Amino acid sequence: MRIDDPQELITAQLASADPRMREAAARAATVTVWPPAAERRLASALAAAALREDDPDALAALLDALPCVEPALDDTELHHLAQLRTESPALARLLARAARLQLHGLPEPVGDAKRVVVRTLRGAPHPGLGLRTPGGAWVRLERIEFVGREVDLLSPGLTARLTLSGPGARDLAHGDTLDADPGSRAHAAGLRSPDPRVRELAANEASDWPDSWKPEVGRYLCGALALAAVREQDPGAMEAHLHALNELGRYLDEPAFAVLRTLDRAALPEVLWEYLDDLLEEDRPDAVR
């Protein structure tokens, strides 16, 4: 039976008995910017395939593909992925970005830092990771102590004692949640809002600090912004999308360019032509790969 829908075809190939086909399907998932519904289905399929994969090369390709659908992974899938015994740098970075912790009890002062007891709700934090407090301030994870010894990673569901530094540490309280990288998930959701002002704000915030994104997150955001631009009807939000893409230009790659090439320049307000021309005038050979 012929399958015409690309997402359905990749999903079917991920279930193939041939590991080389599974590997090729995972790589194919990374060369398209997926609409929200397809992105969610593909995230579920990639996560399930990774969890059952026993071929090393296919598993590496599957884990490398997960950042292209990262915000669509749900907490259960992230929890199961964290149980994989693998040295994949892509998965380690993804789980660190997904980290969410909850404080239990009152923080204890330790010099200029605070020692806190936390439970990992999602992801896998490590020392050196930045975490955002409920008030929007940042703290740095300096040390993890689990069952009386120092460790370099904390798996989901575990409780440990952390040492946190930074301006946000002084205002921590019992019950607070700390998120490692709330930005990419929040921006992806904002770009899909029915409110054009929310879409505009999400685009502006995504490009406020372009140097702050890891390359795989920057590439995902460029894809999300390109898809939002193609669907956008509001001039203010459209300008924000195209401006953000120019600011994040170092992360642009072929999937995002392919989407942007479908924009009808003549249908845009003339004031926006320069934005699009700047994006498409070259293939960005210096983009982060």
C-alpha positions as CSV (number, residue, x, y, z in Angstrom):
1,M,0.0,0.0,0.0
2,R,1.4,3.4,-1.0
3,I,1.6,6.1,1.7
4,D,1.6,9.6,0.4
5,D,1.7,11.5,3.7
6,P,5.4,12.1,4.6
7,Q,4.9,11.8,8.4
8,E,2.9,8.6,8.0
9,L,5.5,7.2,5.7
10,I,8.3,7.9,8.2
11,T,6.2,6.5,11.0
12,A,5.7,3.3,9.1
13,Q,9.4,3.0,8.2
14,L,10.3,3.4,11.9
15,A,8.5,0.1,12.5
16,S,10.4,-1.7,9.7
17,A,12.2,-4.9,10.5
18,D,15.2,-3.5,8.6
19,P,17.5,-1.4,10.9
20,R,18.8,0.5,7.9
21,M,15.3,1.6,6.9
22,R,14.7,2.7,10.5
23,E,17.9,4.7,10.4
24,A,17.0,6.3,7.1
25,A,13.5,7.2,8.4
26,A,15.0,8.9,11.5
27,R,17.3,11.0,9.3
28,A,14.4,11.8,7.0
29,A,12.5,13.2,9.9
30,T,15.1,16.0,10.3
31,V,14.8,17.5,6.8
32,T,11.3,18.8,7.1
33,V,9.6,21.4,9.3
34,W,6.5,19.6,10.6
35,P,3.1,21.2,11.3
36,P,2.0,20.9,14.9
37,A,-0.2,17.8,14.6
38,A,2.3,15.9,12.5
39,E,5.1,17.0,14.8
40,R,3.3,15.5,17.8
41,R,2.7,12.2,16.0
42,L,6.2,12.0,14.8
43,A,7.6,12.8,18.3
44,S,5.7,9.9,19.7
45,A,6.8,7.6,16.9
46,L,10.5,8.6,17.3
47,A,10.5,8.2,21.0
48,A,8.8,4.7,20.8
49,A,11.2,3.6,18.1
50,A,14.2,4.7,20.2
51,L,13.0,2.9,23.3
52,R,12.8,-0.4,21.4
53,E,15.8,0.0,19.1
54,D,18.7,-2.5,19.4
55,D,20.8,-1.4,16.4
56,P,23.5,1.1,17.5
57,D,23.5,3.1,14.3
58,A,19.7,3.3,14.0
59,L,19.5,4.3,17.7
60,A,22.0,7.1,17.2
61,A,20.0,8.4,14.2
62,L,16.7,8.2,16.2
63,L,18.2,10.2,19.1
64,D,19.8,12.7,16.8
65,A,16.4,13.3,15.2
66,L,14.5,14.0,18.5
67,P,15.5,17.7,18.7
68,C,13.6,18.4,15.5
69,V,10.4,17.6,17.4
70,E,11.6,18.4,20.9
71,P,8.8,20.6,22.2
72,A,6.2,18.0,21.1
73,L,7.7,15.3,23.4
74,D,5.4,14.8,26.4
75,D,6.6,14.2,30.0
76,T,6.0,10.5,29.9
77,E,8.1,10.1,26.7
78,L,10.9,12.2,28.3
79,H,10.8,10.1,31.4
80,H,11.2,6.9,29.4
81,L,13.9,8.3,27.2
82,A,15.9,9.2,30.3
83,Q,16.0,5.5,31.2
84,L,17.9,4.6,28.1
85,R,21.5,3.5,28.7
86,T,23.3,5.4,26.0
87,E,26.2,7.9,25.6
88,S,24.2,10.0,23.0
89,P,25.2,13.7,23.4
90,A,22.0,14.7,21.6
91,L,19.8,12.9,24.1
92,A,21.9,14.2,27.1
93,R,21.5,17.8,25.9
94,L,17.7,17.3,25.2
95,L,17.1,15.9,28.7
96,A,19.1,18.7,30.3
97,R,17.0,21.3,28.4
98,A,13.8,19.5,29.5
99,A,14.8,19.5,33.2
100,R,12.2,20.5,35.7
101,L,12.8,20.4,39.5
102,Q,10.6,21.0,42.5
103,L,11.9,22.2,45.9
104,H,11.0,20.4,49.1
105,G,11.6,22.2,52.3
106,L,13.4,25.4,53.0
107,P,16.8,26.3,51.4
108,E,19.9,26.4,53.6
109,P,22.6,29.1,53.1
110,V,26.0,27.8,52.1
111,G,28.2,30.9,51.7
112,D,26.8,32.9,48.8
113,A,24.8,29.8,47.5
114,K,21.8,27.8,48.8
115,R,21.5,24.1,49.4
116,V,18.1,22.7,48.6
117,V,16.3,19.4,48.4
118,V,14.6,18.8,45.1
119,R,12.7,16.1,43.2
120,T,13.3,15.8,39.5
121,L,9.9,16.1,37.7
122,R,11.3,15.9,34.2
123,G,14.5,15.6,32.3
124,A,18.0,15.0,33.7
125,P,19.9,18.0,35.1
126,H,23.6,18.2,35.6
127,P,26.1,20.5,37.3
128,G,26.6,23.7,35.4
129,L,23.0,23.8,34.2
130,G,21.1,27.1,34.4
131,L,17.6,27.0,35.9
132,R,14.9,29.6,35.9
133,T,12.9,30.3,39.0
134,P,9.2,31.1,39.1
135,G,10.0,34.8,39.3
136,G,12.1,34.6,36.1
137,A,15.5,34.8,37.8
138,W,18.3,32.4,37.0
139,V,20.3,30.0,39.2
140,R,23.2,27.8,38.4
141,L,23.3,24.2,39.5
142,E,26.7,23.8,41.2
143,R,26.6,20.4,42.9
144,I,24.3,17.3,43.1
145,E,24.4,15.1,46.2
146,F,22.4,11.8,45.9
147,V,22.4,9.3,48.8
148,G,25.3,11.0,50.4
149,R,27.6,11.2,47.4
150,E,28.3,13.7,44.6
151,V,26.9,12.7,41.2
152,D,27.1,14.3,37.8
153,L,23.5,13.6,36.7
154,L,20.1,13.3,38.3
155,S,17.5,11.0,36.7
156,P,13.7,11.7,36.6
157,G,11.8,10.9,39.8
158,L,14.8,11.0,42.1
159,T,15.2,13.3,45.1
160,A,18.6,14.9,45.8
161,R,20.3,17.8,47.5
162,L,21.5,20.5,45.2
163,T,23.8,23.5,45.7
164,L,22.5,26.5,43.7
165,S,24.1,29.8,43.1
166,G,23.1,33.0,41.3
167,P,20.7,35.9,41.9
168,G,17.6,33.7,41.9
169,A,18.8,31.5,44.8
170,R,18.1,34.0,47.6
171,D,14.3,34.0,46.9
172,L,13.7,30.3,46.6
173,A,10.9,28.8,48.6
174,H,9.3,25.4,49.4
175,G,7.3,24.1,46.4
176,D,9.0,26.3,43.8
177,T,9.6,24.7,40.4
178,L,12.8,25.3,38.4
179,D,13.0,24.9,34.7
180,A,16.1,24.5,32.7
181,D,15.0,25.8,29.3
182,P,11.4,26.9,29.3
183,G,12.0,29.2,26.4
184,S,11.9,26.9,23.3
185,R,8.7,25.2,24.5
186,A,7.0,28.4,25.4
187,H,8.0,30.1,22.2
188,A,6.8,27.2,20.1
189,A,3.4,27.3,21.8
190,G,3.2,31.1,21.5
191,L,3.8,30.9,17.7
192,R,0.7,28.7,17.4
193,S,-1.5,30.9,19.5
194,P,-4.8,32.2,17.9
195,D,-3.9,35.7,19.2
196,P,-1.6,37.6,16.7
197,R,-0.2,39.7,19.5
198,V,0.9,36.5,21.4
199,R,2.5,35.2,18.2
200,E,4.3,38.5,17.7
201,L,5.6,38.4,21.3
202,A,6.8,34.8,21.0
203,A,8.8,35.7,17.9
204,N,10.3,38.8,19.5
205,E,11.3,36.9,22.6
206,A,12.7,34.0,20.6
207,S,15.2,36.4,19.1
208,D,16.0,38.6,22.0
209,W,19.2,36.7,22.9
210,P,20.2,34.8,19.7
211,D,23.5,33.7,21.2
212,S,21.8,32.0,24.1
213,W,20.4,29.1,22.1
214,K,22.1,25.8,21.6
215,P,22.4,25.0,17.8
216,E,19.7,22.3,17.7
217,V,17.3,24.6,19.6
218,G,18.1,27.5,17.3
219,R,17.4,25.3,14.3
220,Y,14.1,24.2,15.7
221,L,13.0,27.7,16.5
222,C,13.9,28.8,12.9
223,G,11.7,26.0,11.6
224,A,8.9,27.0,13.8
225,L,9.2,30.7,12.9
226,A,9.3,29.9,9.2
227,L,6.2,27.8,9.5
228,A,4.5,30.5,11.4
229,A,5.5,33.1,8.8
230,V,4.0,31.0,6.0
231,R,0.7,30.8,7.8
232,E,0.6,34.4,9.2
233,Q,-2.1,36.8,8.2
234,D,-1.3,39.6,10.6
235,P,1.2,42.2,9.3
236,G,2.7,42.9,12.8
237,A,3.2,39.3,13.6
238,M,4.6,38.6,10.2
239,E,7.2,41.3,10.6
240,A,8.1,39.9,14.0
241,H,8.6,36.4,12.4
242,L,10.8,37.6,9.6
243,H,12.8,39.9,11.9
244,A,13.4,37.0,14.3
245,L,14.5,34.8,11.5
246,N,17.1,37.4,10.5
247,E,18.3,37.6,14.1
248,L,18.6,33.8,14.3
249,G,20.1,33.5,10.8
250,R,23.1,31.6,12.0
251,Y,20.8,28.7,12.8
252,L,18.9,28.6,9.5
253,D,19.2,25.4,7.6
254,E,17.7,23.8,4.6
255,P,14.3,22.7,6.2
256,A,13.6,26.2,7.2
257,F,14.8,27.7,3.9
258,A,12.5,25.2,2.1
259,V,9.5,26.6,4.0
260,L,10.5,30.2,3.5
261,R,10.8,29.7,-0.3
262,T,7.1,29.0,-0.4
263,L,6.3,32.5,0.8
264,D,4.8,34.7,-2.0
265,R,6.9,37.9,-1.8
266,A,4.3,39.9,-3.9
267,A,1.6,39.1,-1.3
268,L,3.6,40.6,1.5
269,P,3.4,44.2,2.5
270,E,6.2,46.0,0.6
271,V,7.8,47.0,3.9
272,L,8.5,43.3,4.6
273,W,10.2,42.5,1.2
274,E,13.6,43.5,2.5
275,Y,13.3,41.1,5.4
276,L,12.5,38.2,3.1
277,D,15.2,39.2,0.6
278,D,17.8,39.3,3.3
279,L,16.8,35.8,4.4
280,L,16.8,34.2,0.9
281,E,19.7,36.1,-0.8
282,E,22.2,33.3,0.0
283,D,22.3,29.8,1.4
284,R,23.9,30.8,4.6
285,P,27.1,28.7,4.2
286,D,28.2,30.0,7.7
287,A,25.1,28.7,9.4
288,V,25.5,26.6,12.5
289,R,25.3,22.9,11.4
